[in-house]
Amino acid sequence: MTEILSLSKARKARERDQERRRAEENRVRFGRTRAEREGLEKQEDLDRRRLESHRLNEDGTPPGETPPRG
């Protein structure tokens, strides 16, 4: 005798499997390796610090310098 199957459960299981396969393909296609992520984080930190070091005060002087008198 055959086993009774719930068609909705079978459909949902099939859809979950398809989603898992699609997710795996996307991880391979669009994912970054750990080294790439860490390199990008380091570069972003360097860029942020470089930009911050070039910031001027409201009077146009670099941080830490006193404005000219006169």
CHARMM-style PDB file with segment names, atoms N, HN, CA, C and O in Angstrom:
ATOM      1  N   MET     1       0.811  -1.165   0.000  1.00  0.00      PROA
ATOM      2  CA  MET     1       0.000   0.000   0.000  1.00  0.00      PROA
ATOM      3  C   MET     1       0.872   1.252   0.000  1.00  0.00      PROA
ATOM      4  O   MET     1       1.949   1.254   0.595  1.00  0.00      PROA
ATOM      5  N   THR     2       0.429   2.291  -0.645  1.00  0.00      PROA
ATOM      6  HN  THR     2      -0.447   2.289  -1.128  1.00  0.00      PROA
ATOM      7  CA  THR     2       1.224   3.514  -0.732  1.00  0.00      PROA
ATOM      8  C   THR     2       0.953   4.419   0.458  1.00  0.00      PROA
ATOM      9  O   THR     2      -0.072   4.321   1.133  1.00  0.00      PROA
ATOM     10  N   GLU     3       1.896   5.284   0.680  1.00  0.00      PROA
ATOM     11  HN  GLU     3       2.728   5.363   0.131  1.00  0.00      PROA
ATOM     12  CA  GLU     3       1.787   6.222   1.790  1.00  0.00      PROA
ATOM     13  C   GLU     3       0.986   7.446   1.342  1.00  0.00      PROA
ATOM     14  O   GLU     3       1.136   7.914   0.214  1.00  0.00      PROA
ATOM     15  N   ILE     4       0.153   7.947   2.215  1.00  0.00      PROA
ATOM     16  HN  ILE     4       0.031   7.566   3.131  1.00  0.00      PROA
ATOM     17  CA  ILE     4      -0.655   9.118   1.902  1.00  0.00      PROA
ATOM     18  C   ILE     4       0.230  10.358   2.033  1.00  0.00      PROA
ATOM     19  O   ILE     4       0.922  10.545   3.033  1.00  0.00      PROA
ATOM     20  N   LEU     5       0.190  11.195   1.003  1.00  0.00      PROA
ATOM     21  HN  LEU     5      -0.372  11.043   0.190  1.00  0.00      PROA
ATOM     22  CA  LEU     5       1.005  12.401   0.952  1.00  0.00      PROA
ATOM     23  C   LEU     5       0.140  13.641   1.068  1.00  0.00      PROA
ATOM     24  O   LEU     5      -0.925  13.732   0.457  1.00  0.00      PROA
ATOM     25  N   SER     6       0.600  14.572   1.841  1.00  0.00      PROA
ATOM     26  HN  SER     6       1.465  14.498   2.337  1.00  0.00      PROA
ATOM     27  CA  SER     6      -0.074  15.866   1.890  1.00  0.00      PROA
ATOM     28  C   SER     6       0.533  16.713   0.774  1.00  0.00      PROA
ATOM     29  O   SER     6       1.724  17.021   0.805  1.00  0.00      PROA
ATOM     30  N   LEU     7      -0.266  17.083  -0.191  1.00  0.00      PROA
ATOM     31  HN  LEU     7      -1.234  16.833  -0.217  1.00  0.00      PROA
ATOM     32  CA  LEU     7       0.247  17.821  -1.340  1.00  0.00      PROA
ATOM     33  C   LEU     7       0.778  19.197  -0.948  1.00  0.00      PROA
ATOM     34  O   LEU     7       1.765  19.662  -1.517  1.00  0.00      PROA
ATOM     35  N   SER     8       0.146  19.842   0.002  1.00  0.00      PROA
ATOM     36  HN  SER     8      -0.656  19.464   0.465  1.00  0.00      PROA
ATOM     37  CA  SER     8       0.623  21.169   0.404  1.00  0.00      PROA
ATOM     38  C   SER     8       1.980  21.073   1.096  1.00  0.00      PROA
ATOM     39  O   SER     8       2.834  21.939   0.905  1.00  0.00      PROA
ATOM     40  N   LYS     9       2.186  20.025   1.900  1.00  0.00      PROA
ATOM     41  HN  LYS     9       1.492  19.322   2.055  1.00  0.00      PROA
ATOM     42  CA  LYS     9       3.484  19.850   2.558  1.00  0.00      PROA
ATOM     43  C   LYS     9       4.563  19.534   1.534  1.00  0.00      PROA
ATOM     44  O   LYS     9       5.685  20.029   1.640  1.00  0.00      PROA
ATOM     45  N   ALA    10       4.233  18.714   0.548  1.00  0.00      PROA
ATOM     46  HN  ALA    10       3.321  18.312   0.463  1.00  0.00      PROA
ATOM     47  CA  ALA    10       5.197  18.382  -0.499  1.00  0.00      PROA
ATOM     48  C   ALA    10       5.551  19.635  -1.304  1.00  0.00      PROA
ATOM     49  O   ALA    10       6.719  19.850  -1.627  1.00  0.00      PROA
ATOM     50  N   ARG    11       4.564  20.454  -1.627  1.00  0.00      PROA
ATOM     51  HN  ARG    11       3.615  20.279  -1.365  1.00  0.00      PROA
ATOM     52  CA  ARG    11       4.797  21.685  -2.383  1.00  0.00      PROA
ATOM     53  C   ARG    11       5.677  22.645  -1.588  1.00  0.00      PROA
ATOM     54  O   ARG    11       6.611  23.236  -2.131  1.00  0.00      PROA
ATOM     55  N   LYS    12       5.374  22.797  -0.301  1.00  0.00      PROA
ATOM     56  HN  LYS    12       4.616  22.318   0.140  1.00  0.00      PROA
ATOM     57  CA  LYS    12       6.157  23.703   0.537  1.00  0.00      PROA
ATOM     58  C   LYS    12       7.599  23.209   0.685  1.00  0.00      PROA
ATOM     59  O   LYS    12       8.535  24.007   0.664  1.00  0.00      PROA
ATOM     60  N   ALA    13       7.774  21.905   0.834  1.00  0.00      PROA
ATOM     61  HN  ALA    13       7.013  21.256   0.851  1.00  0.00      PROA
ATOM     62  CA  ALA    13       9.118  21.346   0.950  1.00  0.00      PROA
ATOM     63  C   ALA    13       9.904  21.585  -0.335  1.00  0.00      PROA
ATOM     64  O   ALA    13      11.083  21.937  -0.290  1.00  0.00      PROA
ATOM     65  N   ARG    14       9.252  21.393  -1.476  1.00  0.00      PROA
ATOM     66  HN  ARG    14       8.294  21.107  -1.513  1.00  0.00      PROA
ATOM     67  CA  ARG    14       9.905  21.610  -2.768  1.00  0.00      PROA
ATOM     68  C   ARG    14      10.301  23.083  -2.914  1.00  0.00      PROA
ATOM     69  O   ARG    14      11.398  23.383  -3.386  1.00  0.00      PROA
ATOM     70  N   GLU    15       9.422  23.998  -2.515  1.00  0.00      PROA
ATOM     71  HN  GLU    15       8.531  23.754  -2.132  1.00  0.00      PROA
ATOM     72  CA  GLU    15       9.726  25.426  -2.601  1.00  0.00      PROA
ATOM     73  C   GLU    15      10.872  25.816  -1.673  1.00  0.00      PROA
ATOM     74  O   GLU    15      11.710  26.642  -2.035  1.00  0.00      PROA
ATOM     75  N   ARG    16      10.913  25.222  -0.473  1.00  0.00      PROA
ATOM     76  HN  ARG    16      10.233  24.551  -0.179  1.00  0.00      PROA
ATOM     77  CA  ARG    16      12.019  25.498   0.452  1.00  0.00      PROA
ATOM     78  C   ARG    16      13.342  25.036  -0.137  1.00  0.00      PROA
ATOM     79  O   ARG    16      14.352  25.730  -0.027  1.00  0.00      PROA
ATOM     80  N   ASP    17      13.338  23.859  -0.766  1.00  0.00      PROA
ATOM     81  HN  ASP    17      12.518  23.295  -0.856  1.00  0.00      PROA
ATOM     82  CA  ASP    17      14.557  23.357  -1.396  1.00  0.00      PROA
ATOM     83  C   ASP    17      15.015  24.282  -2.517  1.00  0.00      PROA
ATOM     84  O   ASP    17      16.210  24.542  -2.660  1.00  0.00      PROA
ATOM     85  N   GLN    18      14.079  24.774  -3.304  1.00  0.00      PROA
ATOM     86  HN  GLN    18      13.108  24.563  -3.188  1.00  0.00      PROA
ATOM     87  CA  GLN    18      14.433  25.693  -4.386  1.00  0.00      PROA
ATOM     88  C   GLN    18      15.022  26.989  -3.829  1.00  0.00      PROA
ATOM     89  O   GLN    18      15.994  27.517  -4.369  1.00  0.00      PROA
ATOM     90  N   GLU    19      14.435  27.493  -2.760  1.00  0.00      PROA
ATOM     91  HN  GLU    19      13.645  27.065  -2.321  1.00  0.00      PROA
ATOM     92  CA  GLU    19      14.945  28.720  -2.141  1.00  0.00      PROA
ATOM     93  C   GLU    19      16.353  28.502  -1.587  1.00  0.00      PROA
ATOM     94  O   GLU    19      17.211  29.377  -1.708  1.00  0.00      PROA
ATOM     95  N   ARG    20      16.591  27.346  -0.985  1.00  0.00      PROA
ATOM     96  HN  ARG    20      15.894  26.635  -0.887  1.00  0.00      PROA
ATOM     97  CA  ARG    20      17.931  27.046  -0.459  1.00  0.00      PROA
ATOM     98  C   ARG    20      18.952  26.998  -1.582  1.00  0.00      PROA
ATOM     99  O   ARG    20      20.053  27.533  -1.451  1.00  0.00      PROA
ATOM    100  N   ARG    21      18.586  26.354  -2.693  1.00  0.00      PROA
ATOM    101  HN  ARG    21      17.691  25.919  -2.799  1.00  0.00      PROA
ATOM    102  CA  ARG    21      19.494  26.286  -3.839  1.00  0.00      PROA
ATOM    103  C   ARG    21      19.776  27.679  -4.393  1.00  0.00      PROA
ATOM    104  O   ARG    21      20.920  28.004  -4.713  1.00  0.00      PROA
ATOM    105  N   ARG    22      18.744  28.493  -4.504  1.00  0.00      PROA
ATOM    106  HN  ARG    22      17.815  28.229  -4.244  1.00  0.00      PROA
ATOM    107  CA  ARG    22      18.915  29.855  -5.020  1.00  0.00      PROA
ATOM    108  C   ARG    22      19.793  30.676  -4.073  1.00  0.00      PROA
ATOM    109  O   ARG    22      20.642  31.446  -4.521  1.00  0.00      PROA
ATOM    110  N   ALA    23      19.589  30.513  -2.778  1.00  0.00      PROA
ATOM    111  HN  ALA    23      18.899  29.887  -2.413  1.00  0.00      PROA
ATOM    112  CA  ALA    23      20.397  31.243  -1.796  1.00  0.00      PROA
ATOM    113  C   ALA    23      21.862  30.828  -1.891  1.00  0.00      PROA
ATOM    114  O   ALA    23      22.753  31.673  -1.809  1.00  0.00      PROA
ATOM    115  N   GLU    24      22.113  29.544  -2.062  1.00  0.00      PROA
ATOM    116  HN  GLU    24      21.389  28.858  -2.128  1.00  0.00      PROA
ATOM    117  CA  GLU    24      23.487  29.058  -2.200  1.00  0.00      PROA
ATOM    118  C   GLU    24      24.140  29.634  -3.452  1.00  0.00      PROA
ATOM    119  O   GLU    24      25.295  30.058  -3.413  1.00  0.00      PROA
ATOM    120  N   GLU    25      23.411  29.649  -4.551  1.00  0.00      PROA
ATOM    121  HN  GLU    25      22.473  29.304  -4.582  1.00  0.00      PROA
ATOM    122  CA  GLU    25      23.949  30.218  -5.789  1.00  0.00      PROA
ATOM    123  C   GLU    25      24.261  31.701  -5.609  1.00  0.00      PROA
ATOM    124  O   GLU    25      25.284  32.186  -6.093  1.00  0.00      PROA
ATOM    125  N   ASN    26      23.386  32.417  -4.918  1.00  0.00      PROA
ATOM    126  HN  ASN    26      22.555  32.023  -4.525  1.00  0.00      PROA
ATOM    127  CA  ASN    26      23.615  33.843  -4.691  1.00  0.00      PROA
ATOM    128  C   ASN    26      24.816  34.083  -3.783  1.00  0.00      PROA
ATOM    129  O   ASN    26      25.566  35.037  -3.988  1.00  0.00      PROA
ATOM    130  N   ARG    27      25.003  33.224  -2.781  1.00  0.00      PROA
ATOM    131  HN  ARG    27      24.394  32.449  -2.614  1.00  0.00      PROA
ATOM    132  CA  ARG    27      26.171  33.374  -1.910  1.00  0.00      PROA
ATOM    133  C   ARG    27      27.448  33.191  -2.706  1.00  0.00      PROA
ATOM    134  O   ARG    27      28.426  33.908  -2.495  1.00  0.00      PROA
ATOM    135  N   VAL    28      27.442  32.233  -3.618  1.00  0.00      PROA
ATOM    136  HN  VAL    28      26.647  31.650  -3.789  1.00  0.00      PROA
ATOM    137  CA  VAL    28      28.629  32.001  -4.433  1.00  0.00      PROA
ATOM    138  C   VAL    28      28.836  33.161  -5.404  1.00  0.00      PROA
ATOM    139  O   VAL    28      29.959  33.632  -5.584  1.00  0.00      PROA
ATOM    140  N   ARG    29      27.767  33.614  -6.018  1.00  0.00      PROA
ATOM    141  HN  ARG    29      26.855  33.231  -5.871  1.00  0.00      PROA
ATOM    142  CA  ARG    29      27.875  34.644  -7.053  1.00  0.00      PROA
ATOM    143  C   ARG    29      28.170  36.020  -6.477  1.00  0.00      PROA
ATOM    144  O   ARG    29      29.011  36.740  -7.016  1.00  0.00      PROA
ATOM    145  N   PHE    30      27.500  36.403  -5.395  1.00  0.00      PROA
ATOM    146  HN  PHE    30      26.818  35.818  -4.957  1.00  0.00      PROA
ATOM    147  CA  PHE    30      27.596  37.768  -4.894  1.00  0.00      PROA
ATOM    148  C   PHE    30      28.371  37.896  -3.588  1.00  0.00      PROA
ATOM    149  O   PHE    30      28.687  39.011  -3.175  1.00  0.00      PROA
ATOM    150  N   GLY    31      28.675  36.814  -2.946  1.00  0.00      PROA
ATOM    151  HN  GLY    31      28.418  35.908  -3.282  1.00  0.00      PROA
ATOM    152  CA  GLY    31      29.327  36.876  -1.640  1.00  0.00      PROA
ATOM    153  C   GLY    31      30.774  37.306  -1.736  1.00  0.00      PROA
ATOM    154  O   GLY    31      31.390  37.228  -2.799  1.00  0.00      PROA
ATOM    155  N   ARG    32      31.304  37.757  -0.630  1.00  0.00      PROA
ATOM    156  HN  ARG    32      30.804  37.820   0.233  1.00  0.00      PROA
ATOM    157  CA  ARG    32      32.697  38.148  -0.556  1.00  0.00      PROA
ATOM    158  C   ARG    32      33.402  37.218   0.410  1.00  0.00      PROA
ATOM    159  O   ARG    32      32.802  36.715   1.361  1.00  0.00      PROA
ATOM    160  N   THR    33      34.667  36.999   0.158  1.00  0.00      PROA
ATOM    161  HN  THR    33      35.154  37.408  -0.614  1.00  0.00      PROA
ATOM    162  CA  THR    33      35.444  36.186   1.077  1.00  0.00      PROA
ATOM    163  C   THR    33      35.747  37.014   2.321  1.00  0.00      PROA
ATOM    164  O   THR    33      35.576  38.233   2.329  1.00  0.00      PROA
ATOM    165  N   ARG    34      36.190  36.345   3.348  1.00  0.00      PROA
ATOM    166  HN  ARG    34      36.329  35.355   3.341  1.00  0.00      PROA
ATOM    167  CA  ARG    34      36.514  37.043   4.589  1.00  0.00      PROA
ATOM    168  C   ARG    34      37.626  38.066   4.353  1.00  0.00      PROA
ATOM    169  O   ARG    34      37.568  39.179   4.876  1.00  0.00      PROA
ATOM    170  N   ALA    35      38.623  37.697   3.577  1.00  0.00      PROA
ATOM    171  HN  ALA    35      38.670  36.793   3.151  1.00  0.00      PROA
ATOM    172  CA  ALA    35      39.729  38.612   3.298  1.00  0.00      PROA
ATOM    173  C   ALA    35      39.240  39.852   2.556  1.00  0.00      PROA
ATOM    174  O   ALA    35      39.693  40.962   2.837  1.00  0.00      PROA
ATOM    175  N   GLU    36      38.327  39.673   1.619  1.00  0.00      PROA
ATOM    176  HN  GLU    36      37.959  38.771   1.391  1.00  0.00      PROA
ATOM    177  CA  GLU    36      37.782  40.817   0.885  1.00  0.00      PROA
ATOM    178  C   GLU    36      37.011  41.746   1.818  1.00  0.00      PROA
ATOM    179  O   GLU    36      37.156  42.966   1.742  1.00  0.00      PROA
ATOM    180  N   ARG    37      36.190  41.170   2.699  1.00  0.00      PROA
ATOM    181  HN  ARG    37      36.072  40.179   2.761  1.00  0.00      PROA
ATOM    182  CA  ARG    37      35.428  41.994   3.646  1.00  0.00      PROA
ATOM    183  C   ARG    37      36.359  42.763   4.575  1.00  0.00      PROA
ATOM    184  O   ARG    37      36.161  43.956   4.806  1.00  0.00      PROA
ATOM    185  N   GLU    38      37.376  42.083   5.110  1.00  0.00      PROA
ATOM    186  HN  GLU    38      37.537  41.114   4.923  1.00  0.00      PROA
ATOM    187  CA  GLU    38      38.299  42.741   6.031  1.00  0.00      PROA
ATOM    188  C   GLU    38      39.095  43.824   5.319  1.00  0.00      PROA
ATOM    189  O   GLU    38      39.335  44.893   5.880  1.00  0.00      PROA
ATOM    190  N   GLY    39      39.503  43.552   4.094  1.00  0.00      PROA
ATOM    191  HN  GLY    39      39.308  42.683   3.638  1.00  0.00      PROA
ATOM    192  CA  GLY    39      40.226  44.558   3.322  1.00  0.00      PROA
ATOM    193  C   GLY    39      39.376  45.780   3.062  1.00  0.00      PROA
ATOM    194  O   GLY    39      39.858  46.910   3.148  1.00  0.00      PROA
ATOM    195  N   LEU    40      38.111  45.558   2.744  1.00  0.00      PROA
ATOM    196  HN  LEU    40      37.720  44.640   2.674  1.00  0.00      PROA
ATOM    197  CA  LEU    40      37.192  46.667   2.504  1.00  0.00      PROA
ATOM    198  C   LEU    40      36.969  47.470   3.783  1.00  0.00      PROA
ATOM    199  O   LEU    40      36.930  48.699   3.739  1.00  0.00      PROA
ATOM    200  N   GLU    41      36.823  46.791   4.919  1.00  0.00      PROA
ATOM    201  HN  GLU    41      36.855  45.792   4.955  1.00  0.00      PROA
ATOM    202  CA  GLU    41      36.643  47.494   6.192  1.00  0.00      PROA
ATOM    203  C   GLU    41      37.865  48.344   6.521  1.00  0.00      PROA
ATOM    204  O   GLU    41      37.728  49.481   6.973  1.00  0.00      PROA
ATOM    205  N   LYS    42      39.060  47.796   6.297  1.00  0.00      PROA
ATOM    206  HN  LYS    42      39.171  46.873   5.930  1.00  0.00      PROA
ATOM    207  CA  LYS    42      40.283  48.555   6.569  1.00  0.00      PROA
ATOM    208  C   LYS    42      40.375  49.776   5.667  1.00  0.00      PROA
ATOM    209  O   LYS    42      40.750  50.859   6.118  1.00  0.00      PROA
ATOM    210  N   GLN    43      40.035  49.606   4.399  1.00  0.00      PROA
ATOM    211  HN  GLN    43      39.730  48.727   4.032  1.00  0.00      PROA
ATOM    212  CA  GLN    43      40.094  50.723   3.462  1.00  0.00      PROA
ATOM    213  C   GLN    43      39.087  51.808   3.834  1.00  0.00      PROA
ATOM    214  O   GLN    43      39.400  52.996   3.766  1.00  0.00      PROA
ATOM    215  N   GLU    44      37.877  51.399   4.229  1.00  0.00      PROA
ATOM    216  HN  GLU    44      37.623  50.434   4.284  1.00  0.00      PROA
ATOM    217  CA  GLU    44      36.867  52.376   4.640  1.00  0.00      PROA
ATOM    218  C   GLU    44      37.315  53.136   5.882  1.00  0.00      PROA
ATOM    219  O   GLU    44      37.097  54.343   5.984  1.00  0.00      PROA
ATOM    220  N   ASP    45      37.945  52.432   6.834  1.00  0.00      PROA
ATOM    221  HN  ASP    45      38.122  51.451   6.752  1.00  0.00      PROA
ATOM    222  CA  ASP    45      38.439  53.079   8.045  1.00  0.00      PROA
ATOM    223  C   ASP    45      39.541  54.078   7.695  1.00  0.00      PROA
ATOM    224  O   ASP    45      39.566  55.191   8.222  1.00  0.00      PROA
ATOM    225  N   LEU    46      40.450  53.678   6.808  1.00  0.00      PROA
ATOM    226  HN  LEU    46      40.429  52.774   6.380  1.00  0.00      PROA
ATOM    227  CA  LEU    46      41.523  54.567   6.379  1.00  0.00      PROA
ATOM    228  C   LEU    46      40.960  55.803   5.681  1.00  0.00      PROA
ATOM    229  O   LEU    46      41.398  56.922   5.947  1.00  0.00      PROA
ATOM    230  N   ASP    47      40.000  55.602   4.796  1.00  0.00      PROA
ATOM    231  HN  ASP    47      39.644  54.693   4.580  1.00  0.00      PROA
ATOM    232  CA  ASP    47      39.379  56.728   4.093  1.00  0.00      PROA
ATOM    233  C   ASP    47      38.689  57.678   5.068  1.00  0.00      PROA
ATOM    234  O   ASP    47      38.796  58.897   4.937  1.00  0.00      PROA
ATOM    235  N   ARG    48      37.978  57.112   6.049  1.00  0.00      PROA
ATOM    236  HN  ARG    48      37.891  56.121   6.155  1.00  0.00      PROA
ATOM    237  CA  ARG    48      37.279  57.938   7.030  1.00  0.00      PROA
ATOM    238  C   ARG    48      38.268  58.759   7.854  1.00  0.00      PROA
ATOM    239  O   ARG    48      38.057  59.952   8.074  1.00  0.00      PROA
ATOM    240  N   ARG    49      39.352  58.117   8.312  1.00  0.00      PROA
ATOM    241  HN  ARG    49      39.524  57.148   8.133  1.00  0.00      PROA
ATOM    242  CA  ARG    49      40.350  58.837   9.104  1.00  0.00      PROA
ATOM    243  C   ARG    49      41.054  59.907   8.273  1.00  0.00      PROA
ATOM    244  O   ARG    49      41.324  60.999   8.771  1.00  0.00      PROA
ATOM    245  N   ARG    50      41.348  59.603   7.022  1.00  0.00      PROA
ATOM    246  HN  ARG    50      41.128  58.715   6.618  1.00  0.00      PROA
ATOM    247  CA  ARG    50      42.001  60.574   6.148  1.00  0.00      PROA
ATOM    248  C   ARG    50      41.093  61.787   5.929  1.00  0.00      PROA
ATOM    249  O   ARG    50      41.551  62.928   5.973  1.00  0.00      PROA
ATOM    250  N   LEU    51      39.823  61.537   5.697  1.00  0.00      PROA
ATOM    251  HN  LEU    51      39.450  60.609   5.661  1.00  0.00      PROA
ATOM    252  CA  LEU    51      38.876  62.626   5.503  1.00  0.00      PROA
ATOM    253  C   LEU    51      38.749  63.467   6.776  1.00  0.00      PROA
ATOM    254  O   LEU    51      38.704  64.696   6.713  1.00  0.00      PROA
ATOM    255  N   GLU    52      38.692  62.800   7.922  1.00  0.00      PROA
ATOM    256  HN  GLU    52      38.728  61.802   7.973  1.00  0.00      PROA
ATOM    257  CA  GLU    52      38.562  63.512   9.195  1.00  0.00      PROA
ATOM    258  C   GLU    52      39.799  64.373   9.461  1.00  0.00      PROA
ATOM    259  O   GLU    52      39.677  65.460  10.026  1.00  0.00      PROA
ATOM    260  N   SER    53      40.974  63.912   9.069  1.00  0.00      PROA
ATOM    261  HN  SER    53      41.073  63.029   8.610  1.00  0.00      PROA
ATOM    262  CA  SER    53      42.196  64.676   9.326  1.00  0.00      PROA
ATOM    263  C   SER    53      42.290  65.915   8.445  1.00  0.00      PROA
ATOM    264  O   SER    53      43.061  66.824   8.753  1.00  0.00      PROA
ATOM    265  N   HSD    54      41.536  65.972   7.371  1.00  0.00      PROA
ATOM    266  HN  HSD    54      40.910  65.234   7.121  1.00  0.00      PROA
ATOM    267  CA  HSD    54      41.550  67.137   6.490  1.00  0.00      PROA
ATOM    268  C   HSD    54      40.422  68.124   6.804  1.00  0.00      PROA
ATOM    269  O   HSD    54      40.256  69.127   6.110  1.00  0.00      PROA
ATOM    270  N   ARG    55      39.671  67.837   7.826  1.00  0.00      PROA
ATOM    271  HN  ARG    55      39.806  67.022   8.389  1.00  0.00      PROA
ATOM    272  CA  ARG    55      38.562  68.718   8.202  1.00  0.00      PROA
ATOM    273  C   ARG    55      39.114  70.028   8.771  1.00  0.00      PROA
ATOM    274  O   ARG    55      40.121  70.033   9.479  1.00  0.00      PROA
ATOM    275  N   LEU    56      38.457  71.112   8.459  1.00  0.00      PROA
ATOM    276  HN  LEU    56      37.639  71.108   7.884  1.00  0.00      PROA
ATOM    277  CA  LEU    56      38.855  72.423   8.963  1.00  0.00      PROA
ATOM    278  C   LEU    56      37.865  72.898  10.016  1.00  0.00      PROA
ATOM    279  O   LEU    56      36.709  72.477  10.042  1.00  0.00      PROA
ATOM    280  N   ASN    57      38.346  73.789  10.886  1.00  0.00      PROA
ATOM    281  HN  ASN    57      39.286  74.132  10.864  1.00  0.00      PROA
ATOM    282  CA  ASN    57      37.455  74.431  11.848  1.00  0.00      PROA
ATOM    283  C   ASN    57      36.559  75.412  11.106  1.00  0.00      PROA
ATOM    284  O   ASN    57      36.736  75.646   9.910  1.00  0.00      PROA
ATOM    285  N   GLU    58      35.604  75.979  11.816  1.00  0.00      PROA
ATOM    286  HN  GLU    58      35.460  75.789  12.788  1.00  0.00      PROA
ATOM    287  CA  GLU    58      34.678  76.929  11.200  1.00  0.00      PROA
ATOM    288  C   GLU    58      35.392  78.164  10.661  1.00  0.00      PROA
ATOM    289  O   GLU    58      34.931  78.775   9.697  1.00  0.00      PROA
ATOM    290  N   ASP    59      36.532  78.541  11.287  1.00  0.00      PROA
ATOM    291  HN  ASP    59      36.907  78.045  12.070  1.00  0.00      PROA
ATOM    292  CA  ASP    59      37.252  79.728  10.821  1.00  0.00      PROA
ATOM    293  C   ASP    59      38.262  79.401   9.718  1.00  0.00      PROA
ATOM    294  O   ASP    59      38.992  80.288   9.276  1.00  0.00      PROA
ATOM    295  N   GLY    60      38.316  78.162   9.273  1.00  0.00      PROA
ATOM    296  HN  GLY    60      37.723  77.441   9.632  1.00  0.00      PROA
ATOM    297  CA  GLY    60      39.177  77.786   8.159  1.00  0.00      PROA
ATOM    298  C   GLY    60      40.542  77.275   8.554  1.00  0.00      PROA
ATOM    299  O   GLY    60      41.361  76.976   7.684  1.00  0.00      PROA
ATOM    300  N   THR    61      40.813  77.164   9.850  1.00  0.00      PROA
ATOM    301  HN  THR    61      40.149  77.406  10.557  1.00  0.00      PROA
ATOM    302  CA  THR    61      42.109  76.659  10.289  1.00  0.00      PROA
ATOM    303  C   THR    61      42.009  75.169  10.577  1.00  0.00      PROA
ATOM    304  O   THR    61      40.944  74.672  10.945  1.00  0.00      PROA
ATOM    305  N   PRO    62      43.118  74.458  10.411  1.00  0.00      PROA
ATOM    306  CA  PRO    62      43.111  73.034  10.755  1.00  0.00      PROA
ATOM    307  C   PRO    62      42.907  72.848  12.257  1.00  0.00      PROA
ATOM    308  O   PRO    62      43.234  73.747  13.031  1.00  0.00      PROA
ATOM    309  N   PRO    63      42.381  71.715  12.682  1.00  0.00      PROA
ATOM    310  CA  PRO    63      42.189  71.461  14.112  1.00  0.00      PROA
ATOM    311  C   PRO    63      43.517  71.537  14.863  1.00  0.00      PROA
ATOM    312  O   PRO    63      44.540  71.067  14.364  1.00  0.00      PROA
ATOM    313  N   GLY    64      43.506  72.114  16.033  1.00  0.00      PROA
ATOM    314  HN  GLY    64      42.675  72.496  16.438  1.00  0.00      PROA
ATOM    315  CA  GLY    64      44.702  72.211  16.858  1.00  0.00      PROA
ATOM    316  C   GLY    64      45.500  73.481  16.631  1.00  0.00      PROA
ATOM    317  O   GLY    64      46.390  73.790  17.423  1.00  0.00      PROA
ATOM    318  N   GLU    65      45.209  74.222  15.578  1.00  0.00      PROA
ATOM    319  HN  GLU    65      44.485  73.970  14.935  1.00  0.00      PROA
ATOM    320  CA  GLU    65      45.920  75.473  15.329  1.00  0.00      PROA
ATOM    321  C   GLU    65      45.055  76.637  15.776  1.00  0.00      PROA
ATOM    322  O   GLU    65      43.827  76.587  15.717  1.00  0.00      PROA
ATOM    323  N   THR    66      45.725  77.680  16.222  1.00  0.00      PROA
ATOM    324  HN  THR    66      46.723  77.721  16.269  1.00  0.00      PROA
ATOM    325  CA  THR    66      44.974  78.865  16.636  1.00  0.00      PROA
ATOM    326  C   THR    66      44.761  79.769  15.431  1.00  0.00      PROA
ATOM    327  O   THR    66      45.627  79.858  14.561  1.00  0.00      PROA
ATOM    328  N   PRO    67      43.629  80.431  15.373  1.00  0.00      PROA
ATOM    329  CA  PRO    67      43.376  81.331  14.242  1.00  0.00      PROA
ATOM    330  C   PRO    67      44.314  82.535  14.287  1.00  0.00      PROA
ATOM    331  O   PRO    67      44.719  82.957  15.371  1.00  0.00      PROA
ATOM    332  N   PRO    68      44.659  83.087  13.147  1.00  0.00      PROA
ATOM    333  CA  PRO    68      45.553  84.262  13.141  1.00  0.00      PROA
ATOM    334  C   PRO    68      44.872  85.463  13.779  1.00  0.00      PROA
ATOM    335  O   PRO    68      43.667  85.667  13.636  1.00  0.00      PROA
ATOM    336  N   ARG    69      45.684  86.261  14.493  1.00  0.00      PROA
ATOM    337  HN  ARG    69      46.663  86.095  14.609  1.00  0.00      PROA
ATOM    338  CA  ARG    69      45.145  87.450  15.155  1.00  0.00      PROA
ATOM    339  C   ARG    69      45.243  88.632  14.200  1.00  0.00      PROA
ATOM    340  O   ARG    69      46.181  88.769  13.414  1.00  0.00      PROA
ATOM    341  N   GLY    70      44.266  89.441  14.307  1.00  0.00      PROA
ATOM    342  HN  GLY    70      43.505  89.330  14.945  1.00  0.00      PROA
ATOM    343  CA  GLY    70      44.420  90.647  13.524  1.00  0.00      PROA
ATOM    344  C   GLY    70      43.228  91.130  12.925  1.00  0.00      PROA
ATOM    345  OT1 GLY    70      43.252  92.151  12.238  1.00  0.00      PROA
TER     346      GLY     70
END
